[in-house]
Amino acid sequence: MADIVKVKKAFNLFSSNLGKELQIATLESLTGWKKSTINTYFNKKWKGQILTRERPGVFKVVMDAKMNFDNFFDLHTQVDKGVR
């Protein structure tokens, strides 16, 4: 299961940077995730819904301003919400 503390840090970073560009290094240092983990989340969970890739190492936050943490966290868990 996703580390809720790291997911919360990512959500807060994205929420406070809606419409702005973010360096992958910023996300790495804030969450403690490795670059490979961030790229996996981007490709499997965030692409188009949370972030877009602007250029290598740089993402743009496109997350809906109405998204709350519970919805964001649901993207990260592999366990069906009804089972949790």
MOPAC internal coordinates of N, CA, C and O (Angstrom, degrees):
PM7 1SCF
backbone

  N    0.0000 0     0.00 0     0.00 0    0    0    0
  C    1.4626 1     0.00 0     0.00 0    1    0    0
  C    1.5263 1   108.79 1     0.00 0    2    1    0
  O    1.2310 1   120.70 1   -32.02 1    3    2    1
  N    1.2814 1   116.27 1   147.98 1    3    2    1
  C    1.4610 1   121.79 1  -179.12 1    5    3    2
  C    1.5239 1   110.69 1   -62.53 1    6    5    3
  O    1.2310 1   120.89 1   -37.75 1    7    6    5
  N    1.3229 1   115.91 1   142.25 1    7    6    5
  C    1.4629 1   121.27 1   176.67 1    9    7    6
  C    1.5266 1   107.73 1   -70.96 1   10    9    7
  O    1.2310 1   120.76 1   -68.95 1   11   10    9
  N    1.3313 1   116.15 1   111.05 1   11   10    9
  C    1.4709 1   121.45 1  -172.79 1   13   11   10
  C    1.5307 1   112.60 1   -60.34 1   14   13   11
  O    1.2310 1   120.07 1   146.84 1   15   14   13
  N    1.3278 1   117.48 1   -33.16 1   15   14   13
  C    1.4705 1   120.22 1  -179.73 1   17   15   14
  C    1.5295 1   110.09 1   -66.46 1   18   17   15
  O    1.2310 1   120.56 1   135.89 1   19   18   17
  N    1.3273 1   116.53 1   -44.11 1   19   18   17
  C    1.4659 1   120.42 1   179.69 1   21   19   18
  C    1.5259 1   111.20 1   -67.67 1   22   21   19
  O    1.2310 1   121.04 1   140.47 1   23   22   21
  N    1.3196 1   115.61 1   -39.53 1   23   22   21
  C    1.4683 1   119.96 1   178.73 1   25   23   22
  C    1.5271 1   109.84 1   -64.19 1   26   25   23
  O    1.2310 1   120.28 1   139.51 1   27   26   25
  N    1.3268 1   117.06 1   -40.49 1   27   26   25
  C    1.4708 1   121.64 1   178.29 1   29   27   26
  C    1.5312 1   110.41 1   -62.89 1   30   29   27
  O    1.2310 1   120.39 1   138.51 1   31   30   29
  N    1.3359 1   116.86 1   -41.49 1   31   30   29
  C    1.4696 1   120.34 1   178.11 1   33   31   30
  C    1.5259 1   110.94 1   -62.38 1   34   33   31
  O    1.2310 1   120.72 1   137.26 1   35   34   33
  N    1.3335 1   116.23 1   -42.74 1   35   34   33
  C    1.4669 1   119.94 1   178.45 1   37   35   34
  C    1.5248 1   110.49 1   -63.63 1   38   37   35
  O    1.2310 1   120.51 1   134.75 1   39   38   37
  N    1.3320 1   116.63 1   -45.25 1   39   38   37
  C    1.4654 1   120.57 1   179.42 1   41   39   38
  C    1.5302 1   110.98 1   -59.00 1   42   41   39
  O    1.2310 1   120.38 1   133.82 1   43   42   41
  N    1.3188 1   116.87 1   -46.18 1   43   42   41
  C    1.4689 1   120.42 1  -179.91 1   45   43   42
  C    1.5270 1   111.50 1   -62.78 1   46   45   43
  O    1.2310 1   120.47 1   140.16 1   47   46   45
  N    1.3317 1   116.70 1   -39.84 1   47   46   45
  C    1.4647 1   120.37 1   177.71 1   49   47   46
  C    1.5271 1   110.40 1   -63.18 1   50   49   47
  O    1.2310 1   120.49 1   133.58 1   51   50   49
  N    1.3176 1   116.67 1   -46.42 1   51   50   49
  C    1.4619 1   120.25 1  -179.88 1   53   51   50
  C    1.5311 1   111.20 1   -65.18 1   54   53   51
  O    1.2310 1   120.40 1   137.20 1   55   54   53
  N    1.3192 1   116.84 1   -42.80 1   55   54   53
  C    1.4721 1   121.25 1  -179.41 1   57   55   54
  C    1.5190 1   112.24 1   -60.59 1   58   57   55
  O    1.2310 1   120.89 1   143.17 1   59   58   57
  N    1.3170 1   115.90 1   -36.83 1   59   58   57
  C    1.4651 1   119.43 1  -177.36 1   61   59   58
  C    1.5289 1   112.53 1   -86.77 1   62   61   59
  O    1.2310 1   120.41 1   179.33 1   63   62   61
  N    1.3309 1   116.83 1    -0.67 1   63   62   61
  C    1.4652 1   120.39 1  -179.27 1   65   63   62
  C    1.5263 1   112.62 1  -129.40 1   66   65   63
  O    1.2310 1   120.21 1  -148.55 1   67   66   65
  N    1.3222 1   117.21 1    31.45 1   67   66   65
  C    1.4640 1   120.92 1  -179.93 1   69   67   66
  C    1.5266 1   110.47 1   -56.14 1   70   69   67
  O    1.2310 1   120.94 1   -50.72 1   71   70   69
  N    1.3324 1   115.80 1   129.28 1   71   70   69
  C    1.4590 1   121.29 1   178.87 1   73   71   70
  C    1.5146 1   114.94 1    79.68 1   74   73   71
  O    1.2310 1   120.18 1  -179.84 1   75   74   73
  N    1.3216 1   117.27 1     0.16 1   75   74   73
  C    1.4663 1   121.30 1  -177.63 1   77   75   74
  C    1.5240 1   110.89 1  -107.22 1   78   77   75
  O    1.2310 1   121.50 1   -16.39 1   79   78   77
  N    1.3257 1   114.74 1   163.61 1   79   78   77
  C    1.4588 1   121.06 1   176.04 1   81   79   78
  C    1.5210 1   109.99 1   -87.56 1   82   81   79
  O    1.2310 1   121.20 1   -33.67 1   83   82   81
  N    1.3402 1   115.32 1   146.33 1   83   82   81
  C    1.4610 1   122.32 1   177.46 1   85   83   82
  C    1.5209 1   109.41 1  -130.91 1   86   85   83
  O    1.2310 1   120.85 1   -40.98 1   87   86   85
  N    1.3054 1   115.97 1   139.02 1   87   86   85
  C    1.4558 1   121.38 1   172.94 1   89   87   86
  C    1.5200 1   108.79 1   -79.20 1   90   89   87
  O    1.2310 1   120.28 1   -39.82 1   91   90   89
  N    1.3266 1   117.07 1   140.18 1   91   90   89
  C    1.4549 1   120.34 1   176.59 1   93   91   90
  C    1.5301 1   110.11 1   -59.88 1   94   93   91
  O    1.2310 1   120.12 1   147.85 1   95   94   93
  N    1.3341 1   117.37 1   -32.15 1   95   94   93
  C    1.4685 1   121.51 1   179.21 1   97   95   94
  C    1.5275 1   111.53 1   -62.63 1   98   97   95
  O    1.2310 1   120.04 1   146.03 1   99   98   97
  N    1.3224 1   117.53 1   -33.97 1   99   98   97
  C    1.4689 1   121.41 1   177.46 1  101   99   98
  C    1.5193 1   109.94 1   -64.54 1  102  101   99
  O    1.2310 1   120.58 1   134.92 1  103  102  101
  N    1.3103 1   116.49 1   -45.08 1  103  102  101
  C    1.4610 1   121.44 1   178.92 1  105  103  102
  C    1.5288 1   110.76 1   -65.27 1  106  105  103
  O    1.2310 1   120.67 1   140.53 1  107  106  105
  N    1.3312 1   116.32 1   -39.47 1  107  106  105
  C    1.4696 1   121.08 1   176.93 1  109  107  106
  C    1.5211 1   111.44 1   -59.61 1  110  109  107
  O    1.2310 1   120.66 1   128.92 1  111  110  109
  N    1.3201 1   116.34 1   -51.08 1  111  110  109
  C    1.4689 1   119.84 1  -175.53 1  113  111  110
  C    1.5229 1   112.16 1   -69.19 1  114  113  111
  O    1.2310 1   120.04 1   145.57 1  115  114  113
  N    1.3151 1   117.53 1   -34.43 1  115  114  113
  C    1.4625 1   120.65 1  -178.74 1  117  115  114
  C    1.5289 1   112.20 1   -72.61 1  118  117  115
  O    1.2310 1   120.51 1   137.07 1  119  118  117
  N    1.3280 1   116.62 1   -42.93 1  119  118  117
  C    1.4670 1   120.11 1  -174.22 1  121  119  118
  C    1.5225 1   113.84 1   -94.33 1  122  121  119
  O    1.2310 1   120.57 1   154.10 1  123  122  121
  N    1.3273 1   116.52 1   -25.90 1  123  122  121
  C    1.4610 1   119.56 1  -174.04 1  125  123  122
  C    1.5201 1   112.90 1    85.85 1  126  125  123
  O    1.2310 1   120.33 1  -178.50 1  127  126  125
  N    1.3477 1   116.97 1     1.50 1  127  126  125
  C    1.4579 1   120.33 1   176.58 1  129  127  126
  C    1.5190 1   109.68 1   -73.42 1  130  129  127
  O    1.2310 1   120.57 1   -32.95 1  131  130  129
  N    1.3222 1   116.52 1   147.05 1  131  130  129
  C    1.4562 1   121.51 1   174.01 1  133  131  130
  C    1.5317 1   108.58 1   -76.06 1  134  133  131
  O    1.2310 1   121.52 1   -20.81 1  135  134  133
  N    1.3202 1   114.70 1   159.19 1  135  134  133
  C    1.4643 1   119.99 1   179.30 1  137  135  134
  C    1.5304 1   110.85 1   -56.54 1  138  137  135
  O    1.2310 1   120.31 1   141.85 1  139  138  137
  N    1.3285 1   117.01 1   -38.15 1  139  138  137
  C    1.4681 1   120.25 1  -179.91 1  141  139  138
  C    1.5307 1   111.47 1   -64.55 1  142  141  139
  O    1.2310 1   120.26 1   143.31 1  143  142  141
  N    1.3282 1   117.10 1   -36.69 1  143  142  141
  C    1.4677 1   121.31 1   177.64 1  145  143  142
  C    1.5231 1   110.17 1   -65.89 1  146  145  143
  O    1.2310 1   120.61 1   135.35 1  147  146  145
  N    1.3170 1   116.44 1   -44.65 1  147  146  145
  C    1.4653 1   121.21 1   179.27 1  149  147  146
  C    1.5276 1   110.14 1   -61.81 1  150  149  147
  O    1.2310 1   120.44 1   136.69 1  151  150  149
  N    1.3209 1   116.77 1   -43.31 1  151  150  149
  C    1.4664 1   119.75 1   178.92 1  153  151  150
  C    1.5248 1   111.46 1   -64.26 1  154  153  151
  O    1.2310 1   120.28 1   143.43 1  155  154  153
  N    1.3361 1   117.06 1   -36.57 1  155  154  153
  C    1.4639 1   120.36 1   176.57 1  157  155  154
  C    1.5211 1   110.44 1   -64.79 1  158  157  155
  O    1.2310 1   120.25 1   132.33 1  159  158  157
  N    1.3411 1   117.12 1   -47.67 1  159  158  157
  C    1.4679 1   119.85 1   177.08 1  161  159  158
  C    1.5255 1   110.58 1   -58.87 1  162  161  159
  O    1.2310 1   120.56 1   137.38 1  163  162  161
  N    1.3299 1   116.53 1   -42.62 1  163  162  161
  C    1.4593 1   119.41 1   179.79 1  165  163  162
  C    1.5295 1   110.41 1   -58.93 1  166  165  163
  O    1.2310 1   120.65 1   128.69 1  167  166  165
  N    1.3227 1   116.37 1   -51.31 1  167  166  165
  C    1.4665 1   120.40 1  -175.43 1  169  167  166
  C    1.5204 1   113.88 1   -69.09 1  170  169  167
  O    1.2310 1   120.08 1   145.82 1  171  170  169
  N    1.3323 1   117.45 1   -34.18 1  171  170  169
  C    1.4672 1   120.27 1  -174.70 1  173  171  170
  C    1.5249 1   114.63 1   -99.63 1  174  173  171
  O    1.2310 1   119.91 1   156.90 1  175  174  173
  N    1.3332 1   117.78 1   -23.10 1  175  174  173
  C    1.4636 1   119.63 1  -171.74 1  177  175  174
  C    1.5292 1   114.59 1  -126.64 1  178  177  175
  O    1.2310 1   120.23 1   139.22 1  179  178  177
  N    1.3183 1   117.17 1   -40.78 1  179  178  177
  C    1.4639 1   120.77 1  -168.26 1  181  179  178
  C    1.5218 1   115.32 1   -98.49 1  182  181  179
  O    1.2310 1   119.77 1   154.03 1  183  182  181
  N    1.3133 1   118.05 1   -25.97 1  183  182  181
  C    1.4668 1   123.10 1  -170.69 1  185  183  182
  C    1.5246 1   111.86 1   -51.97 1  186  185  183
  O    1.2310 1   120.98 1   -62.19 1  187  186  185
  N    1.3161 1   115.72 1   117.81 1  187  186  185
  C    1.4569 1   122.11 1   177.13 1  189  187  186
  C    1.5168 1   114.81 1    83.80 1  190  189  187
  O    1.2310 1   120.35 1   152.31 1  191  190  189
  N    1.3250 1   116.94 1   -27.69 1  191  190  189
  C    1.4639 1   120.97 1  -178.35 1  193  191  190
  C    1.5318 1   112.02 1   -97.15 1  194  193  191
  O    1.2310 1   120.65 1   145.46 1  195  194  193
  N    1.3257 1   116.37 1   -34.54 1  195  194  193
  C    1.4604 1   121.80 1  -178.12 1  197  195  194
  C    1.5291 1   110.38 1  -116.54 1  198  197  195
  O    1.2310 1   120.92 1   134.28 1  199  198  197
  N    1.3266 1   115.85 1   -45.72 1  199  198  197
  C    1.4651 1   121.86 1  -176.66 1  201  199  198
  C    1.5226 1   110.95 1  -135.23 1  202  201  199
  O    1.2310 1   121.25 1   -23.23 1  203  202  201
  N    1.3287 1   115.22 1   156.77 1  203  202  201
  C    1.4590 1   121.83 1   165.78 1  205  203  202
  C    1.5246 1   106.47 1  -124.82 1  206  205  203
  O    1.2310 1   120.62 1   -28.94 1  207  206  205
  N    1.3207 1   116.43 1   151.06 1  207  206  205
  C    1.4675 1   120.07 1   178.47 1  209  207  206
  C    1.5263 1   107.74 1   -88.77 1  210  209  207
  O    1.2310 1   120.71 1   -60.10 1  211  210  209
  N    1.3084 1   116.26 1   119.90 1  211  210  209
  C    1.4669 1   121.47 1   179.80 1  213  211  210
  C    1.5230 1   110.93 1   -85.59 1  214  213  211
  O    1.2310 1   120.86 1   137.93 1  215  214  213
  N    1.3209 1   115.95 1   -42.07 1  215  214  213
  C    1.4623 1   124.00 1   177.99 1  217  215  214
  C    1.5270 1   106.11 1  -165.74 1  218  217  215
  O    1.2310 1   119.59 1    -9.71 1  219  218  217
  N    1.3152 1   118.39 1   170.29 1  219  218  217
  C    1.4659 1   119.01 1  -177.87 1  221  219  218
  C    1.5381 1   112.23 1   -53.34 1  222  221  219
  O    1.2310 1   121.27 1   -53.77 1  223  222  221
  N    1.3191 1   115.18 1   126.23 1  223  222  221
  C    1.4627 1   120.89 1   177.76 1  225  223  222
  C    1.5124 1   115.64 1    81.83 1  226  225  223
  O    1.2310 1   120.29 1  -178.62 1  227  226  225
  N    1.3478 1   117.05 1     1.38 1  227  226  225
  C    1.4661 1   120.44 1  -177.56 1  229  227  226
  C    1.5337 1   109.72 1  -132.45 1  230  229  227
  O    1.2310 1   121.49 1   -52.95 1  231  230  229
  N    1.3313 1   114.75 1   127.05 1  231  230  229
  C    1.4588 1   122.14 1   176.91 1  233  231  230
  C    1.5216 1   109.59 1  -114.09 1  234  233  231
  O    1.2310 1   120.86 1   -22.41 1  235  234  233
  N    1.3238 1   115.96 1   157.59 1  235  234  233
  C    1.4599 1   121.67 1   171.01 1  237  235  234
  C    1.5214 1   107.38 1  -114.57 1  238  237  235
  O    1.2310 1   120.52 1   -45.68 1  239  238  237
  N    1.3299 1   116.61 1   134.32 1  239  238  237
  C    1.4609 1   121.49 1  -179.63 1  241  239  238
  C    1.5260 1   108.73 1   -81.31 1  242  241  239
  O    1.2310 1   120.84 1   -62.43 1  243  242  241
  N    1.3361 1   116.00 1   117.57 1  243  242  241
  C    1.4637 1   122.01 1   179.84 1  245  243  242
  C    1.5344 1   110.89 1  -119.11 1  246  245  243
  O    1.2310 1   120.76 1  -166.36 1  247  246  245
  N    1.3116 1   116.15 1    13.64 1  247  246  245
  C    1.4622 1   122.11 1  -179.25 1  249  247  246
  C    1.5226 1   110.21 1   -59.15 1  250  249  247
  O    1.2310 1   120.66 1   -40.59 1  251  250  249
  N    1.3162 1   116.34 1   139.41 1  251  250  249
  C    1.4604 1   122.19 1   176.90 1  253  251  250
  C    1.5289 1   108.89 1   -62.96 1  254  253  251
  O    1.2310 1   120.36 1   -48.79 1  255  254  253
  N    1.3096 1   116.91 1   131.21 1  255  254  253
  C    1.4688 1   121.85 1  -179.12 1  257  255  254
  C    1.5252 1   112.09 1   -60.95 1  258  257  255
  O    1.2310 1   120.31 1   159.08 1  259  258  257
  N    1.3183 1   117.01 1   -20.92 1  259  258  257
  C    1.4648 1   120.87 1  -179.61 1  261  259  258
  C    1.5295 1   112.86 1   -85.33 1  262  261  259
  O    1.2310 1   120.12 1   172.34 1  263  262  261
  N    1.3323 1   117.37 1    -7.66 1  263  262  261
  C    1.4620 1   119.39 1  -179.18 1  265  263  262
  C    1.5242 1   109.63 1   -65.83 1  266  265  263
  O    1.2310 1   121.08 1   -46.67 1  267  266  265
  N    1.3226 1   115.54 1   133.33 1  267  266  265
  C    1.4651 1   119.16 1   177.08 1  269  267  266
  C    1.5225 1   109.41 1  -105.39 1  270  269  267
  O    1.2310 1   121.02 1    -6.59 1  271  270  269
  N    1.3308 1   115.65 1   173.41 1  271  270  269
  C    1.4566 1   119.48 1  -175.76 1  273  271  270
  C    1.5243 1   112.16 1   -63.21 1  274  273  271
  O    1.2310 1   119.69 1   141.72 1  275  274  273
  N    1.3087 1   118.19 1   -38.28 1  275  274  273
  C    1.4687 1   120.22 1  -179.21 1  277  275  274
  C    1.5297 1   111.16 1   -59.72 1  278  277  275
  O    1.2310 1   120.45 1   136.13 1  279  278  277
  N    1.3241 1   116.74 1   -43.87 1  279  278  277
  C    1.4653 1   120.18 1   177.86 1  281  279  278
  C    1.5238 1   111.16 1   -65.14 1  282  281  279
  O    1.2310 1   120.98 1   138.41 1  283  282  281
  N    1.3254 1   115.73 1   -41.59 1  283  282  281
  C    1.4623 1   120.55 1   178.96 1  285  283  282
  C    1.5259 1   110.19 1   -63.47 1  286  285  283
  O    1.2310 1   120.54 1   135.41 1  287  286  285
  N    1.3243 1   116.57 1   -44.59 1  287  286  285
  C    1.4633 1   120.75 1  -179.75 1  289  287  286
  C    1.5253 1   111.15 1   -62.38 1  290  289  287
  O    1.2310 1   120.49 1   143.15 1  291  290  289
  N    1.3179 1   116.67 1   -36.85 1  291  290  289
  C    1.4675 1   120.55 1   178.59 1  293  291  290
  C    1.5296 1   111.96 1   -58.96 1  294  293  291
  O    1.2310 1   120.04 1   150.87 1  295  294  293
  N    1.3243 1   117.54 1   -29.13 1  295  294  293
  C    1.4640 1   120.62 1   176.67 1  297  295  294
  C    1.5264 1   111.59 1   -65.61 1  298  297  295
  O    1.2310 1   120.50 1   153.71 1  299  298  297
  N    1.3263 1   116.65 1   -26.29 1  299  298  297
  C    1.4609 1   121.69 1  -172.00 1  301  299  298
  C    1.5117 1   114.83 1   -94.77 1  302  301  299
  O    1.2310 1   119.91 1   163.02 1  303  302  301
  N    1.2872 1   117.78 1   -16.98 1  303  302  301
  C    1.4546 1   119.37 1  -176.58 1  305  303  302
  C    1.5196 1   110.79 1   -91.99 1  306  305  303
  O    1.2310 1   121.12 1   -34.62 1  307  306  305
  N    1.3133 1   115.47 1   145.38 1  307  306  305
  C    1.4583 1   120.72 1   176.43 1  309  307  306
  C    1.5227 1   110.46 1   -96.87 1  310  309  307
  O    1.2310 1   120.79 1   175.92 1  311  310  309
  N    1.3288 1   116.10 1    -4.08 1  311  310  309
  C    1.4593 1   121.59 1  -178.56 1  313  311  310
  C    1.5194 1   108.59 1   -92.83 1  314  313  311
  O    1.2310 1   120.26 1   -49.13 1  315  314  313
  N    1.3127 1   117.12 1   130.87 1  315  314  313
  C    1.4583 1   121.91 1   178.65 1  317  315  314
  C    1.5259 1   109.78 1   -58.03 1  318  317  315
  O    1.2310 1   120.66 1   -44.18 1  319  318  317
  N    1.3125 1   116.34 1   135.82 1  319  318  317
  C    1.4637 1   121.85 1  -176.91 1  321  319  318
  C    1.5336 1   112.11 1   -54.61 1  322  321  319
  O    1.2310 1   119.65 1   144.93 1  323  322  321
  N    1.3126 1   118.27 1   -35.07 1  323  322  321
  C    1.4574 1   121.82 1   179.61 1  325  323  322
  C    1.5195 1   113.18 1   -67.38 1  326  325  323
  O    1.2310 1   120.30 1   158.26 1  327  326  325
  N    1.3230 1   117.04 1   -21.74 1  327  326  325
  C    1.4641 1   121.94 1  -179.41 1  329  327  326
  C    1.5196 1   111.12 1   -88.27 1  330  329  327
  O    1.2310 1   120.38 1   153.44 1  331  330  329
  N    1.3351 1   116.89 1   -26.56 1  331  330  329
  C    1.4722 1   120.42 1  -177.33 1  333  331  330
  C    1.4958 1   111.69 1   -71.95 1  334  333  331
  O    1.2310 1   120.10 1   180.00 1  335  334  333

